[in-house]
Amino acid sequence: MIRDDKNIFFDLESLASIGKNVIIGKTVRIRKPERVSIGDGSIIDDFTYVSCGLTVGKYTHIGAGAVIIGGNAHVSIGNFVNIAPGCRIVAASNDFTGGGLVGPAIPSHVASEAIVADIKIADHVLLGVGTVVLPGCELPEGVATGAMTLVTPRIQLEPWTLYVGIPARPIRKRESKHILEAAARLDGSPDT
């Protein structure tokens, strides 16, 4: 494990598991680190906030200022994933349809029910700056989003496709051959 100095918000040894050559910025905030596992060669940049169960695969990058939240939900992020700065991965949200009051300060007997659903992000996914992923989304292998894209569970995403917009819409296919070949050649070093 590589440390970017000592993290000021939690003890790295309290993570459920941490791989080799992992870099975690010293201002990354992880609530309940015992619910978080991080694979070999992954990097989590400063000012990232995590408040849900989280599994991060190998050689994955989570950019500065990303927010991954979801209470009791779990977010699974595959291998070779790049999450650009400012992305929001939201596995729990309030129901805004009028079933009750909304917000974390509201007593449960008058609050609307939360929408809580796991999120799965497969291998080789790229999320552009400011992308928002809502509860229950599944992003298949090789999906990419342009900046500020909104991904909702109502949209059936196709593998190796580039999406943009609010809500996300496909604009073209991505080439997978060279990406998969490079991943297969990787010998365990993030610098290879």
VOPAGU-2260 file (C-alpha; in pm, 1 decimal, decimal comma):
REM VOPAGU-2260
SITE   aa  ch    i         X         Y         Z
SITE  MET   A    0       0,0       0,0       0,0
SITE  ILE   A    1     127,2     348,7     -83,8
SITE  ARG   A    2      14,9     627,0     143,1
SITE  ASP   A    3     -21,6     988,4      39,3
SITE  ASP   A    4      94,3    1090,5     386,9
SITE  LYS   A    5    -147,1     989,4     664,0
SITE  ASN   A    6    -518,7    1017,8     597,2
SITE  ILE   A    7    -673,6    1270,0     834,0
SITE  PHE   A    8   -1027,7    1124,3     839,8
SITE  PHE   A    9    -987,2     748,7     898,8
SITE  ASP   A   10    -728,6     480,0     967,2
SITE  LEU   A   11    -635,6     299,4     643,8
SITE  GLU   A   12    -603,7     -29,3     833,1
SITE  SER   A   13    -976,8     -10,2     911,6
SITE  LEU   A   14   -1069,9     -73,9     545,0
SITE  ALA   A   15   -1224,8    -416,8     478,0
SITE  SER   A   16    -935,0    -483,0     239,1
SITE  ILE   A   17    -674,7    -286,8      49,2
SITE  GLY   A   18    -456,2    -410,7    -236,2
SITE  LYS   A   19     -96,9    -342,9    -331,5
SITE  ASN   A   20      19,2      -7,0    -467,6
SITE  VAL   A   21    -300,0     173,3    -367,8
SITE  ILE   A   22    -289,6     551,2    -333,8
SITE  ILE   A   23    -551,0     725,0    -119,7
SITE  GLY   A   24    -529,9    1102,8     -81,4
SITE  LYS   A   25    -495,6    1227,5     273,5
SITE  THR   A   26    -822,1    1426,2     254,0
SITE  VAL   A   27   -1036,8    1138,0     124,2
SITE  ARG   A   28   -1331,3    1091,6     362,5
SITE  ILE   A   29   -1470,7     739,1     404,2
SITE  ARG   A   30   -1750,6     676,9     652,6
SITE  LYS   A   31   -1763,9     316,4     772,1
SITE  PRO   A   32   -1431,3     216,1     611,7
SITE  GLU   A   33   -1494,5    -142,1     722,6
SITE  ARG   A   34   -1745,3    -159,9     431,5
SITE  VAL   A   35   -1485,5     -54,4     171,7
SITE  SER   A   36   -1247,6    -275,6     -31,4
SITE  ILE   A   37    -993,0    -136,6    -277,7
SITE  GLY   A   38    -805,6    -342,4    -539,6
SITE  ASP   A   39    -440,2    -333,4    -646,0
SITE  GLY   A   40    -304,8     -25,0    -817,7
SITE  SER   A   41    -613,6     189,5    -759,7
SITE  ILE   A   42    -604,8     560,5    -680,4
SITE  ILE   A   43    -858,7     770,5    -489,7
SITE  ASP   A   44    -781,1    1141,4    -516,7
SITE  ASP   A   45    -820,1    1404,3    -246,1
SITE  PHE   A   46   -1157,1    1548,6    -146,6
SITE  THR   A   47   -1345,5    1232,3    -243,7
SITE  TYR   A   48   -1630,5    1139,7      -6,7
SITE  VAL   A   49   -1766,9     785,1      41,4
SITE  SER   A   50   -2065,9     696,0     263,0
SITE  CYS   A   51   -2181,0     350,6     151,2
SITE  GLY   A   52   -2045,7       3,5      95,0
SITE  LEU   A   53   -1787,2      23,1    -182,7
SITE  THR   A   54   -1581,8    -229,9    -376,9
SITE  VAL   A   55   -1318,3     -87,2    -612,3
SITE  GLY   A   56   -1142,1    -318,3    -859,1
SITE  LYS   A   57    -783,3    -310,7    -982,3
SITE  TYR   A   58    -622,3     -11,3   -1155,7
SITE  THR   A   59    -924,0     209,9   -1104,1
SITE  HIS   A   60    -902,3     586,5   -1056,6
SITE  ILE   A   61   -1153,1     798,3    -865,4
SITE  GLY   A   62   -1088,6    1166,8    -936,1
SITE  ALA   A   63   -1077,9    1457,0    -693,7
SITE  GLY   A   64   -1404,6    1565,3    -540,6
SITE  ALA   A   65   -1602,4    1256,7    -639,8
SITE  VAL   A   66   -1896,6    1170,8    -413,6
SITE  ILE   A   67   -2008,1     809,2    -369,8
SITE  ILE   A   68   -2303,4     789,5    -131,1
SITE  GLY   A   69   -2578,6     545,8     -50,7
SITE  GLY   A   70   -2624,9     464,8     317,2
SITE  ASN   A   71   -2684,5      88,6     337,9
SITE  ALA   A   72   -2653,3      38,9     -38,8
SITE  HIS   A   73   -2340,6     -94,1    -209,4
SITE  VAL   A   74   -2151,6      46,9    -506,8
SITE  SER   A   75   -1937,3    -197,1    -703,7
SITE  ILE   A   76   -1674,2     -49,0    -936,6
SITE  GLY   A   77   -1482,6    -281,4   -1169,8
SITE  ASN   A   78   -1125,5    -293,1   -1296,3
SITE  PHE   A   79    -964,0     -26,2   -1516,8
SITE  VAL   A   80   -1242,4     224,3   -1444,3
SITE  ASN   A   81   -1183,0     599,7   -1455,1
SITE  ILE   A   82   -1416,3     826,4   -1261,7
SITE  ALA   A   83   -1334,4    1188,0   -1345,5
SITE  PRO   A   84   -1333,0    1470,3   -1089,6
SITE  GLY   A   85   -1666,1    1584,5    -954,3
SITE  CYS   A   86   -1868,4    1274,2   -1040,6
SITE  ARG   A   87   -2165,4    1185,1    -818,6
SITE  ILE   A   88   -2254,5     819,3    -770,2
SITE  VAL   A   89   -2573,7     818,2    -565,5
SITE  ALA   A   90   -2708,2     481,5    -445,3
SITE  ALA   A   91   -2963,9     637,6    -207,8
SITE  SER   A   92   -3188,5     936,4    -262,1
SITE  ASN   A   93   -3503,8    1092,0    -125,0
SITE  ASP   A   94   -3839,6    1032,1    -291,4
SITE  PHE   A   95   -3954,0    1374,0    -410,2
SITE  THR   A   96   -4305,4    1268,0    -517,0
SITE  GLY   A   97   -4472,7    1398,3    -201,4
SITE  GLY   A   98   -4492,1    1094,7      27,1
SITE  GLY   A   99   -4354,5    1288,6     321,5
SITE  LEU   A  100   -4099,9    1542,1     430,7
SITE  VAL   A  101   -3751,6    1515,0     282,0
SITE  GLY   A  102   -3405,5    1540,9     434,6
SITE  PRO   A  103   -3174,0    1376,4     685,1
SITE  ALA   A  104   -3295,3    1598,2     972,3
SITE  ILE   A  105   -3660,2    1486,3     934,3
SITE  PRO   A  106   -3789,3    1230,1    1190,4
SITE  SER   A  107   -3865,7     895,8    1023,3
SITE  HIS   A  108   -4238,1     894,3    1112,4
SITE  VAL   A  109   -4301,1    1193,4     880,3
SITE  ALA   A  110   -4025,7    1139,0     623,3
SITE  SER   A  111   -4069,8    1009,3     270,9
SITE  GLU   A  112   -3917,2     668,7     207,2
SITE  ALA   A  113   -3568,4     672,7      65,4
SITE  ILE   A  114   -3491,5     520,5    -272,1
SITE  VAL   A  115   -3200,2     284,0    -203,6
SITE  ALA   A  116   -3052,8      55,9    -471,9
SITE  ASP   A  117   -2706,4     -84,4    -538,3
SITE  ILE   A  118   -2502,6      46,2    -831,5
SITE  LYS   A  119   -2279,9    -173,6   -1048,8
SITE  ILE   A  120   -2008,0     -25,1   -1267,4
SITE  ALA   A  121   -1835,0    -288,5   -1483,7
SITE  ASP   A  122   -1475,2    -299,9   -1609,3
SITE  HIS   A  123   -1335,7     -32,1   -1844,0
SITE  VAL   A  124   -1609,3     223,7   -1770,4
SITE  LEU   A  125   -1516,4     592,1   -1807,3
SITE  LEU   A  126   -1725,1     860,1   -1635,7
SITE  GLY   A  127   -1667,0    1214,4   -1763,2
SITE  VAL   A  128   -1635,2    1515,5   -1532,7
SITE  GLY   A  129   -1949,4    1579,7   -1330,2
SITE  THR   A  130   -2138,3    1268,1   -1441,4
SITE  VAL   A  131   -2425,2    1171,6   -1208,0
SITE  VAL   A  132   -2525,0     805,4   -1161,9
SITE  LEU   A  133   -2856,6     743,2    -980,7
SITE  PRO   A  134   -2969,6     452,2    -755,4
SITE  GLY   A  135   -3009,6     114,2    -925,0
SITE  CYS   A  136   -2795,1     185,1   -1231,7
SITE  GLU   A  137   -2588,8     -85,4   -1397,9
SITE  LEU   A  138   -2316,0      34,5   -1631,7
SITE  PRO   A  139   -2193,6    -253,5   -1851,6
SITE  GLU   A  140   -1836,2    -307,4   -1967,2
SITE  GLY   A  141   -1677,9     -23,9   -2161,3
SITE  VAL   A  142   -1950,5     238,1   -2118,4
SITE  ALA   A  143   -1822,0     596,7   -2133,1
SITE  THR   A  144   -2002,4     919,2   -2048,3
SITE  GLY   A  145   -1928,7    1272,7   -2155,5
SITE  ALA   A  146   -1906,1    1554,6   -1903,9
SITE  MET   A  147   -2220,4    1626,3   -1699,9
SITE  THR   A  148   -2411,1    1318,6   -1819,9
SITE  LEU   A  149   -2706,0    1194,0   -1610,7
SITE  VAL   A  150   -2735,3     814,2   -1591,5
SITE  THR   A  151   -3070,6     684,6   -1465,0
SITE  PRO   A  152   -3186,2     324,2   -1412,2
SITE  ARG   A  153   -3458,3     373,7   -1674,6
SITE  ILE   A  154   -3195,6     379,2   -1949,0
SITE  GLN   A  155   -3068,3      39,4   -2067,5
SITE  LEU   A  156   -2701,1     106,5   -2138,6
SITE  GLU   A  157   -2516,9     -97,4   -2401,9
SITE  PRO   A  158   -2156,6    -219,0   -2358,5
SITE  TRP   A  159   -1876,8     -22,1   -2523,5
SITE  THR   A  160   -2096,1     278,7   -2602,8
SITE  LEU   A  161   -2038,8     650,6   -2542,5
SITE  TYR   A  162   -2328,0     840,2   -2381,1
SITE  VAL   A  163   -2386,3    1213,5   -2329,7
SITE  GLY   A  164   -2663,5    1438,4   -2206,5
SITE  ILE   A  165   -2944,6    1468,5   -1955,3
SITE  PRO   A  166   -3067,6    1199,7   -1957,0
SITE  ALA   A  167   -2787,4     993,5   -2111,2
SITE  ARG   A  168   -2828,1     908,5   -2479,0
SITE  PRO   A  169   -2593,6     702,3   -2697,6
SITE  ILE   A  170   -2386,2     882,6   -2958,0
SITE  ARG   A  171   -2138,5     619,5   -3079,1
SITE  LYS   A  172   -1976,2     283,8   -3012,3
SITE  ARG   A  173   -1630,4     256,7   -2853,1
SITE  GLU   A  174   -1352,2      35,4   -2987,3
SITE  SER   A  175   -1270,0    -235,6   -2732,7
SITE  LYS   A  176    -996,1    -441,6   -2900,0
SITE  HIS   A  177    -689,1    -234,2   -2804,7
SITE  ILE   A  178    -822,5    -159,1   -2456,6
SITE  LEU   A  179    -877,6    -526,8   -2377,8
SITE  GLU   A  180    -537,8    -621,5   -2525,9
SITE  ALA   A  181    -361,7    -361,7   -2309,0
SITE  ALA   A  182    -542,4    -485,0   -1998,1
SITE  ALA   A  183    -440,3    -844,1   -2076,9
SITE  ARG   A  184     -72,9    -738,4   -2108,0
SITE  LEU   A  185     -69,7    -568,1   -1770,3
SITE  ASP   A  186     175,7    -756,2   -1549,9
SITE  GLY   A  187      69,4    -619,7   -1212,1
SITE  SER   A  188     244,8    -283,5   -1226,7
SITE  PRO   A  189      35,8      32,1   -1274,7
SITE  ASP   A  190     330,2     183,7   -1465,5
SITE  THR   A  191     339,2     -88,3   -1733,4
